[in-house]
Amino acid sequence: MNRYVSKIIADFHPKSLTNCWPGFHPGPYALYNSRNAYIVNHPHFKNRGNYLRRIKAGDIFAGDTLILFDGLPTAIVNFDRYKNLNKLFAVLVHELFHGYQYMQGENRFPNELLGATYPVSAENFQLRNEERRHLYYAYMEQAKEKKQKHIHQFVSMREKRKAFIDDYLNYEKLIETIEGPALYVEAKAYADRRFLSIKEIAKEYGAILLDSNESSLNLRKSCYSSGMFLCLLLDELYNGWHENFMNSDLSLYDFFIKTIHVEPDSILHFDINQETEQLVSIVRDKKVKEFQTFLEKPGYKLIIRAPMQMIRLDPMNIIYLDHRFLHKNFIEIKIQDDIFHFEEPIITQFKNNPWKCEEIQIIRDQKPEIKNGFLQLTSNKKLKGTLKKKGDSFIFYPAPM
């Protein structure tokens, strides 16, 4: 067994989780790499009476996330990605908290594709980045009067942004609601492992709140930290807020402003600075460059044309441009009656419904070939159809069912 895996399992005490969040207890989890998955605390995977079992890792083990594994929500973390044991432990706590949310009946989930189609707007970027700085200093500030002023400015700027991106602001709030508390418990676990105060760890975890480029280029990730800082502020301002929040239908932000009774100012005018103008260009150019880099990769361009449906995607690694999504990590797509797991960059193209794509593009190292009427789409799955060469591309049409 990997030494990190054995150390994590040995160090894991359920009581440490209740210190991060009242009532938080661990569900099943798996620590895995490209070869093996070590299943822990899963009632369907015992080994000689112990709740630990090693199995061969399969396609379902991708990323650090929560999956339904043999019918139960199971946190999974790839231990090969981490050289720091404390960080690995903290990330596992993060994913286990998502399992806890699931078991508590959490349903305040966002439409993930709203994040991918988030508008690139100078007005929104200007207010958002100022808002995030005020949130950071609202927690870090010790003086009560200055703390309240930062909170007031944070709320006022966020309320102003509703005029520009109402639906997309709701996306941000729901990401904060789900991921903010998970990052909050991760940070508390990390602080405990390193024998540091949460304030010291918050400087590290909150750095993205002060980084305009990172906040704008990685929207979804940036909402984790704002959600975490809302949790930290609630710790200071409202003792025992956790249970009330979990039983609420409100987003974390709406719960926060209702709890502390903040009345925002009306912001009538604000200036857009040169840094924000440059940032808008950087974000737009980055999208175009990501697609160009993919399309210019050496290899054989395989295009699949058929009615298809996205089943599972990685929202942290998806880019939108002109009715196309570039999935940089992995995606699961339903083609006819079968589901194909692609663990490689892919472009999906759609007309109206982003979940229903009409075409996908893949760059392959090997020349696509039909063998016995079938094309090998993934390492373990084939699909019957016809293949036509057009210019530099190979176009595959699945056979009608």
C-alpha positions as CSV (number, residue, x, y, z in Angstrom):
1,M,0.0,0.0,0.0
2,N,1.2,3.5,-0.8
3,R,2.7,5.2,2.3
4,Y,0.5,8.3,2.0
5,V,-2.6,6.1,1.8
6,S,-1.7,4.1,4.9
7,K,-0.8,7.3,6.8
8,I,-4.1,9.1,5.9
9,I,-6.2,6.1,6.9
10,A,-4.3,5.7,10.2
11,D,-4.6,9.5,11.0
12,F,-8.3,9.7,10.1
13,H,-10.4,10.3,13.2
14,P,-14.1,11.1,12.8
15,K,-13.9,13.5,15.8
16,S,-11.6,15.8,13.8
17,L,-14.4,16.4,11.3
18,T,-16.8,17.6,13.9
19,N,-14.2,20.2,14.9
20,C,-14.5,21.5,11.3
21,W,-18.3,21.5,11.1
22,P,-20.8,20.4,13.8
23,G,-22.3,17.0,13.0
24,F,-20.0,16.3,10.1
25,H,-19.1,12.6,10.0
26,P,-17.2,10.7,7.2
27,G,-18.8,8.6,4.6
28,P,-17.1,6.2,2.2
29,Y,-14.0,7.4,0.4
30,A,-11.4,6.2,-2.1
31,L,-7.8,7.1,-2.5
32,Y,-6.6,6.1,-5.9
33,N,-4.1,6.5,-8.7
34,S,-3.9,5.2,-12.3
35,R,-3.5,1.6,-11.1
36,N,-5.3,1.0,-7.8
37,A,-8.2,2.4,-5.7
38,Y,-8.3,1.9,-2.0
39,I,-11.9,1.9,-0.9
40,V,-12.4,2.9,2.8
41,N,-15.5,3.0,5.0
42,H,-17.8,1.6,2.2
43,P,-20.2,-1.1,3.6
44,H,-20.2,-2.9,0.2
45,F,-16.4,-3.2,0.0
46,K,-15.1,-5.0,3.0
47,N,-12.0,-7.1,3.2
48,R,-11.9,-9.8,5.9
49,G,-14.2,-7.7,8.1
50,N,-12.3,-4.5,7.6
51,Y,-13.7,-1.4,5.9
52,L,-10.7,-1.2,3.5
53,R,-10.3,-2.9,0.2
54,R,-8.1,-2.4,-2.8
55,I,-9.5,-2.7,-6.3
56,K,-8.3,-1.9,-9.8
57,A,-9.0,1.7,-10.7
58,G,-11.5,2.2,-13.5
59,D,-12.9,5.1,-15.6
60,I,-15.1,6.2,-12.8
61,F,-12.1,7.4,-10.8
62,A,-11.3,10.8,-12.4
63,G,-10.4,14.0,-10.6
64,D,-11.0,14.8,-6.9
65,T,-14.7,14.8,-6.5
66,L,-17.8,13.0,-5.1
67,I,-19.2,10.0,-7.1
68,L,-21.9,7.5,-6.6
69,F,-20.0,4.3,-6.2
70,D,-22.0,1.1,-5.8
71,G,-25.0,3.2,-4.9
72,L,-23.4,5.4,-2.2
73,P,-21.9,8.9,-2.4
74,T,-18.1,8.3,-2.2
75,A,-15.4,10.9,-2.0
76,I,-12.5,10.2,-4.3
77,V,-9.0,11.8,-4.3
78,N,-6.0,11.0,-6.6
79,F,-3.1,10.6,-4.1
80,D,-0.5,10.8,-6.9
81,R,-1.4,14.5,-7.4
82,Y,-0.1,15.5,-3.9
83,K,3.4,15.6,-2.6
84,N,2.2,17.1,0.7
85,L,0.5,14.7,3.1
86,N,-1.3,17.6,5.0
87,K,-2.8,18.9,1.7
88,L,-3.9,15.5,0.7
89,F,-5.7,15.0,4.0
90,A,-7.4,18.4,3.7
91,V,-8.6,17.8,0.2
92,L,-10.0,14.5,1.3
93,V,-11.9,16.3,4.0
94,H,-13.2,18.7,1.4
95,E,-14.6,15.9,-0.8
96,L,-16.0,14.1,2.2
97,F,-17.9,17.2,3.1
98,H,-19.6,17.0,-0.3
99,G,-20.7,13.5,0.7
100,Y,-22.1,14.9,4.0
101,Q,-24.0,17.6,2.0
102,Y,-25.5,14.9,-0.2
103,M,-26.6,12.9,2.8
104,Q,-28.1,16.0,4.4
105,G,-30.3,16.5,1.2
106,E,-28.4,19.5,-0.2
107,N,-30.1,20.7,-3.4
108,R,-28.8,24.2,-3.9
109,F,-26.8,23.2,-6.9
110,P,-25.9,25.5,-9.9
111,N,-26.3,25.0,-13.6
112,E,-22.6,24.3,-14.3
113,L,-22.8,25.4,-17.9
114,L,-23.8,28.9,-16.8
115,G,-20.3,29.2,-15.5
116,A,-18.8,28.2,-18.8
117,T,-20.9,30.8,-20.7
118,Y,-20.3,33.5,-18.1
119,P,-20.2,37.0,-19.9
120,V,-16.9,38.8,-20.2
121,S,-17.9,42.3,-19.1
122,A,-15.7,45.2,-18.0
123,E,-18.5,46.6,-15.7
124,N,-18.9,43.3,-14.0
125,F,-15.2,42.6,-13.7
126,Q,-14.6,46.0,-12.2
127,L,-17.2,45.7,-9.4
128,R,-16.5,42.0,-8.8
129,N,-12.8,42.4,-8.2
130,E,-13.4,45.4,-5.9
131,E,-16.1,43.4,-4.1
132,R,-13.7,40.5,-3.5
133,R,-11.0,42.8,-2.0
134,H,-13.6,44.1,0.5
135,L,-14.6,40.6,1.4
136,Y,-11.0,39.6,2.1
137,Y,-10.4,42.6,4.3
138,A,-13.8,42.3,6.0
139,Y,-12.5,39.0,7.6
140,M,-8.9,40.0,8.1
141,E,-9.7,43.4,9.7
142,Q,-9.6,43.4,13.5
143,A,-11.2,46.8,14.2
144,K,-15.0,46.4,14.4
145,E,-15.8,49.7,12.6
146,K,-13.5,49.0,9.7
147,K,-14.7,45.4,9.4
148,Q,-18.4,46.6,9.2
149,K,-17.4,49.2,6.5
150,H,-15.8,46.4,4.4
151,I,-18.8,44.2,4.8
152,H,-21.1,47.1,3.7
153,Q,-19.0,47.8,0.6
154,F,-18.9,44.1,-0.3
155,V,-22.7,43.8,-0.2
156,S,-23.3,47.1,-2.0
157,M,-21.1,46.2,-4.9
158,R,-22.5,42.7,-5.2
159,E,-26.1,44.1,-5.2
160,K,-25.1,46.5,-8.0
161,R,-23.8,43.6,-10.1
162,K,-27.3,42.2,-10.3
163,A,-28.1,44.8,-13.0
164,F,-25.4,43.4,-15.2
165,I,-25.5,39.6,-14.7
166,D,-28.5,38.5,-12.7
167,D,-28.7,34.8,-13.7
168,Y,-24.9,34.5,-13.7
169,L,-24.7,36.1,-10.2
170,N,-27.0,33.4,-9.0
171,Y,-24.6,30.9,-10.4
172,E,-21.8,32.5,-8.4
173,K,-23.9,32.4,-5.2
174,L,-24.8,28.7,-5.7
175,I,-21.1,27.8,-6.2
176,E,-20.3,29.6,-3.0
177,T,-23.1,27.7,-1.3
178,I,-21.8,24.3,-2.2
179,E,-18.1,24.8,-2.5
180,G,-17.6,27.6,0.1
181,P,-18.4,25.4,3.1
182,A,-16.3,22.6,1.6
183,L,-13.3,24.8,1.2
184,Y,-13.9,26.2,4.7
185,V,-13.7,22.7,6.3
186,E,-10.7,21.9,4.1
187,A,-8.9,25.0,5.4
188,K,-9.8,24.2,9.0
189,A,-8.5,20.7,8.6
190,Y,-5.3,22.0,6.9
191,A,-4.8,24.5,9.8
192,D,-5.2,21.8,12.3
193,R,-2.7,19.5,10.6
194,R,-0.1,22.3,10.4
195,F,-0.8,23.6,14.0
196,L,-1.7,27.1,12.6
197,S,-4.6,29.4,13.3
198,I,-7.4,29.6,10.7
199,K,-6.5,33.3,10.2
200,E,-3.0,32.3,9.1
201,I,-4.3,29.7,6.7
202,A,-7.0,32.2,5.4
203,K,-4.2,34.4,4.0
204,E,-3.1,31.5,1.9
205,Y,-6.5,30.3,0.8
206,G,-7.8,33.9,0.3
207,A,-5.0,35.1,-1.9
208,I,-7.2,34.6,-5.0
209,L,-9.6,37.2,-3.6
210,L,-6.9,39.8,-4.2
211,D,-5.8,38.5,-7.5
212,S,-7.9,40.1,-10.2
213,N,-6.4,38.0,-13.1
214,E,-6.9,34.7,-11.3
215,S,-10.4,35.6,-10.1
216,S,-11.5,36.4,-13.6
217,L,-9.7,33.6,-15.5
218,N,-10.9,30.9,-13.1
219,L,-14.4,31.9,-12.3
220,R,-15.7,28.7,-10.6
221,K,-12.6,28.3,-8.5
222,S,-12.7,31.9,-7.4
223,C,-16.2,31.4,-5.9
224,Y,-14.8,28.7,-3.5
225,S,-12.7,31.4,-1.7
226,S,-15.5,34.0,-1.5
227,G,-17.8,31.3,-0.1
228,M,-15.1,30.2,2.4
229,F,-14.7,33.8,3.6
230,L,-18.5,34.2,4.1
231,C,-18.3,31.1,6.3
232,L,-15.4,32.6,8.3
233,L,-17.2,35.9,8.8
234,L,-20.3,34.0,10.0
235,D,-18.1,32.3,12.6
236,E,-17.2,35.8,13.9
237,L,-20.7,37.3,13.7
238,Y,-23.2,34.5,14.4
239,N,-22.4,31.7,16.8
240,G,-23.8,28.3,15.8
241,W,-24.8,29.3,12.3
242,H,-24.0,26.0,10.7
243,E,-27.2,24.1,11.4
244,N,-29.5,27.0,10.5
245,F,-27.6,27.4,7.2
246,M,-27.9,23.7,6.3
247,N,-31.6,23.7,7.0
248,S,-32.1,26.9,4.9
249,D,-33.2,27.2,1.3
250,L,-31.2,30.4,0.9
251,S,-27.8,30.7,-0.8
252,L,-24.9,31.2,1.5
253,Y,-24.7,34.9,0.5
254,D,-28.4,35.5,1.0
255,F,-28.2,33.7,4.3
256,F,-25.3,35.9,5.3
257,I,-27.0,39.2,4.5
258,K,-30.2,38.1,6.1
259,T,-28.4,37.0,9.2
260,I,-26.3,40.1,9.7
261,H,-28.9,42.6,8.4
262,V,-26.9,44.5,5.9
263,E,-28.6,47.3,3.9
264,P,-26.6,48.0,0.7
265,D,-25.9,51.5,-0.6
266,S,-27.1,52.4,-4.1
267,I,-24.0,52.7,-6.3
268,L,-24.9,55.2,-9.1
269,H,-21.5,55.6,-10.7
270,F,-18.2,53.8,-10.8
271,D,-15.1,54.0,-13.0
272,I,-13.6,51.2,-15.1
273,N,-9.8,51.3,-14.7
274,Q,-7.2,50.4,-17.2
275,E,-6.3,47.2,-15.4
276,T,-9.9,45.9,-15.9
277,E,-9.9,46.9,-19.6
278,Q,-6.7,44.9,-20.1
279,L,-8.2,42.0,-18.1
280,V,-11.3,41.8,-20.4
281,S,-8.9,41.4,-23.3
282,I,-6.8,38.8,-21.5
283,V,-9.8,36.7,-20.7
284,R,-11.2,36.8,-24.3
285,D,-7.7,36.2,-25.8
286,K,-7.2,33.2,-23.5
287,K,-10.4,31.5,-24.7
288,V,-9.4,31.9,-28.4
289,K,-5.8,30.7,-27.7
290,E,-7.0,27.6,-25.8
291,F,-9.1,26.6,-28.8
292,Q,-6.3,27.4,-31.3
293,T,-3.9,25.3,-29.3
294,F,-6.2,22.3,-29.3
295,L,-6.9,22.6,-33.1
296,E,-3.2,23.0,-33.9
297,K,-2.2,19.9,-32.0
298,P,-0.3,17.4,-34.2
299,G,-2.3,14.2,-34.9
300,Y,-5.4,13.1,-36.7
301,K,-8.6,15.2,-36.3
302,L,-11.6,12.9,-35.6
303,I,-15.0,14.4,-35.9
304,I,-18.1,12.5,-34.7
305,R,-21.5,13.7,-36.1
306,A,-24.6,12.5,-34.4
307,P,-27.2,13.5,-31.8
308,M,-25.3,13.2,-28.5
309,Q,-25.8,14.1,-24.9
310,M,-23.2,15.2,-22.3
311,I,-23.6,13.1,-19.1
312,R,-20.7,14.1,-17.0
313,L,-18.1,16.8,-17.3
314,D,-15.4,18.5,-15.3
315,P,-16.7,22.1,-14.6
316,M,-13.3,23.3,-13.5
317,N,-11.7,22.5,-16.9
318,I,-14.2,23.7,-19.5
319,I,-14.0,26.7,-21.8
320,Y,-16.8,28.2,-23.9
321,L,-16.5,30.0,-27.3
322,D,-19.1,30.5,-30.0
323,H,-21.4,27.5,-29.2
324,R,-18.5,25.2,-28.5
325,F,-17.1,23.8,-25.3
326,L,-13.5,22.7,-24.9
327,H,-13.3,20.0,-22.3
328,K,-9.7,20.0,-21.2
329,N,-9.8,17.0,-18.8
330,F,-12.5,14.5,-19.3
331,I,-16.1,14.1,-20.4
332,E,-18.8,11.4,-20.6
333,I,-21.0,11.4,-23.6
334,K,-24.0,9.3,-24.5
335,I,-24.0,8.2,-28.1
336,Q,-27.1,6.2,-29.0
337,D,-27.6,3.9,-26.0
338,D,-24.0,3.8,-24.8
339,I,-21.9,6.1,-22.6
340,F,-18.4,6.8,-23.6
341,H,-15.8,8.1,-21.1
342,F,-13.2,10.3,-22.9
343,E,-10.2,11.1,-20.8
344,E,-8.6,13.6,-23.2
345,P,-9.3,17.1,-24.5
346,I,-12.5,17.3,-26.7
347,I,-14.6,20.0,-28.3
348,T,-18.3,19.6,-28.2
349,Q,-20.5,21.8,-30.5
350,F,-24.2,22.5,-30.0
351,K,-27.0,24.7,-31.4
352,N,-29.5,25.5,-28.6
353,N,-29.1,23.1,-25.6
354,P,-25.5,23.0,-24.4
355,W,-26.0,19.5,-23.0
356,K,-27.1,18.1,-26.4
357,C,-24.2,18.3,-28.8
358,E,-24.3,17.6,-32.6
359,E,-20.6,17.2,-33.1
360,I,-17.4,16.4,-31.2
361,Q,-13.8,16.9,-32.2
362,I,-10.9,14.8,-30.9
363,I,-7.2,14.8,-31.9
364,R,-5.9,11.3,-32.1
365,D,-2.3,10.0,-32.2
366,Q,-3.3,7.0,-34.4
367,K,-5.0,7.3,-37.7
368,P,-8.8,6.4,-37.2
369,E,-9.7,3.2,-38.9
370,I,-12.9,1.1,-39.2
371,K,-12.3,-2.6,-38.3
372,N,-15.1,-5.1,-38.9
373,G,-17.5,-2.2,-39.2
374,F,-16.5,-0.6,-35.8
375,L,-14.4,2.4,-34.8
376,Q,-12.4,2.3,-31.5
377,L,-13.6,5.4,-29.6
378,T,-12.2,4.8,-26.2
379,S,-9.7,2.3,-24.8
380,N,-12.5,-0.2,-24.1
381,K,-15.4,0.8,-26.3
382,K,-16.2,0.7,-30.0
383,L,-19.1,2.1,-32.1
384,K,-20.5,0.8,-35.3
385,G,-20.5,3.3,-38.2
386,T,-18.9,4.8,-41.3
387,L,-15.8,6.9,-41.6
388,K,-15.1,9.5,-44.3
389,K,-12.0,11.5,-45.0
390,K,-12.5,15.2,-45.8
391,G,-9.4,17.3,-46.1
392,D,-7.3,16.8,-43.0
393,S,-10.3,15.4,-41.0
394,F,-11.9,12.0,-40.5
395,I,-15.7,12.2,-40.0
396,F,-17.4,9.4,-38.3
397,Y,-21.2,8.8,-38.6
398,P,-22.6,6.2,-36.1
399,A,-24.8,3.6,-37.8
400,P,-28.5,4.1,-37.3
401,M,-29.9,1.8,-34.6
